Amino acid sequence: MVFPMHSNTLYFHGLPGSGDELRMAGLSASQSPKVIAPLDFQALDDFVAKHGKVRLVAFSLGAFSALQMAATRPGQISEIVLISPAAPLELGEFLENMAGAPIFKTARASKVGLKILTAMQSTMAFIAPKILMSLMFAESCDADKDLLNNPVFVSCLTAGLRQSLHHNAKSYRHTLAKYVQPWAQDLGKVQCDVTIYHGRLDNWAPIAMAEALKSALSGRTELIIEPKQGHYSTLLTALPKIFAPA
C-alpha cells in the first residue's frame, strides 16, 4: 500500500533514534513529515488544532507512542503506519528473542540501573560508535549488517544514538520505563486503520510481535511482511513506499 505524502503526518522515530531515520532512507525535505518527541501529547494536540486529523507513521519503539496517542485521542487520528513495531511485551514470549532484551529487563528492574546503562551506551556512542553498532548488529540478518557499510546510514544512526542516549536521555529512559509496563489493554481503543511493515528476519522486534499486534488491534489491520529484511532494512525499504509522491 502506497500513501501519498501530505501535510498532516507525524513521525515517531525509534529508540534510540532520531528524525535522521528519514534522511537515511533518502527522503527529501518535501517528502519528510514533521517529527515529534515520544509521548508528546501536547505536540499532537497543537498539530491537530492546526491541520486537523493526523496520520501517524512510527518505527520500532516509536510504535508505542503512536498507538498510545491513537488509543487516548481516537478522534484525532486518521490512520497509522507502523514499521518494525515493538508490541506490548505481555502479548507473547518475545523478550528472550529480542536483541534489546538486556535494556528492557533493566528498564523493568531499576531506574538507577537504566540510567547507568544509558550513560555507558552514551559514552560508547561518542567515543566508539562503530563498536557500539557492531555489538548492536551482531546477531542481525545480512540485510541489516550490510547497512553498516553505508556511510549515510552509519552517520544517521550515530546521530540518533547520540540524540537519544545523551541529549534526550531523560525522555528516552522515561519512554522505555513506560513501554515495559503492561499496555496491551489500550490496543482495543485504537479505532483507525493500521498498516504494519515488518521484516521476517527482524531480531529487534521479532515478527511474532507484528502478528500479535494484528490480532490485538480491533480495527482493520494490514500486515505487509518483508521476507528477507530485518529491523532497519525494513525501515529503509518501507519509508520510500509510504512517502512516495502521489
MODAZI-V329627 format. One record per residue. N is the residue number from 1. PHI is phi in whole degrees, -180 to 180 (NA if undefined). Layout:
# MODAZI-V329627
N_PHI, N_PHI
This chain:
# MODAZI-V329627
1_NA, 2_-113, 3_-109, 4_-68, 5_-70, 6_-145, 7_-75, 8_-100, 9_-125, 10_-118, 11_-120, 12_-113, 13_-78, 14_-75, 15_-133, 16_-72, 17_174, 18_-163, 19_-65, 20_-64, 21_-58, 22_-69, 23_-71, 24_-68, 25_-90, 26_81, 27_-75, 28_-80, 29_-61, 30_-72, 31_-87, 32_-76, 33_-82, 34_-74, 35_-103, 36_-124, 37_-71, 38_-56, 39_57, 40_-88, 41_-66, 42_-65, 43_-63, 44_-63, 45_-59, 46_-65, 47_-67, 48_-65, 49_-60, 50_-93, 51_-113, 52_87, 53_-55, 54_-121, 55_-97, 56_-109, 57_-121, 58_-143, 59_-115, 60_57, 61_-71, 62_-63, 63_-61, 64_-60, 65_-63, 66_-61, 67_-72, 68_-65, 69_-68, 70_-67, 71_-73, 72_-92, 73_-134, 74_-60, 75_-74, 76_-98, 77_-110, 78_-88, 79_-166, 80_-130, 81_-122, 82_-111, 83_-122, 84_49, 85_-72, 86_-91, 87_-88, 88_-56, 89_-65, 90_-77, 91_-78, 92_-175, 93_-89, 94_-90, 95_-56, 96_-69, 97_-103, 98_-104, 99_-61, 100_-92, 101_-52, 102_-59, 103_-68, 104_-67, 105_-65, 106_-66, 107_-62, 108_-71, 109_-89, 110_-161, 111_-66, 112_-66, 113_-60, 114_-66, 115_-64, 116_-66, 117_-62, 118_-63, 119_-63, 120_-65, 121_-66, 122_-61, 123_-59, 124_-66, 125_-63, 126_-93, 127_-88, 128_-141, 129_-62, 130_-67, 131_-67, 132_-61, 133_-67, 134_-61, 135_-68, 136_-62, 137_-100, 138_-56, 139_-107, 140_-77, 141_-73, 142_-60, 143_-63, 144_-77, 145_-60, 146_-62, 147_-66, 148_-70, 149_-95, 150_-100, 151_-59, 152_-67, 153_-61, 154_-62, 155_-63, 156_-69, 157_-67, 158_-58, 159_-62, 160_-66, 161_-63, 162_-67, 163_-66, 164_-71, 165_-83, 166_-123, 167_-64, 168_-118, 169_-60, 170_-64, 171_-64, 172_-59, 173_-67, 174_-62, 175_-68, 176_-60, 177_-62, 178_-71, 179_-61, 180_-75, 181_-83, 182_-61, 183_-148, 184_-60, 185_-62, 186_-78, 187_-64, 188_-68, 189_-90, 190_-78, 191_-101, 192_-84, 193_-69, 194_-130, 195_-115, 196_-121, 197_-104, 198_-148, 199_-83, 200_-63, 201_-100, 202_-67, 203_-108, 204_-94, 205_-123, 206_-54, 207_-56, 208_-61, 209_-66, 210_-64, 211_-66, 212_-67, 213_-62, 214_-58, 215_-73, 216_-85, 217_-74, 218_-85, 219_-89, 220_-70, 221_-130, 222_-111, 223_-109, 224_-108, 225_-98, 226_-95, 227_-65, 228_-113, 229_-108, 230_-110, 231_-74, 232_-77, 233_-65, 234_-67, 235_-58, 236_-71, 237_-80, 238_-80, 239_-57, 240_-62, 241_-71, 242_-65, 243_-106, 244_-63, 245_-57, 246_-64
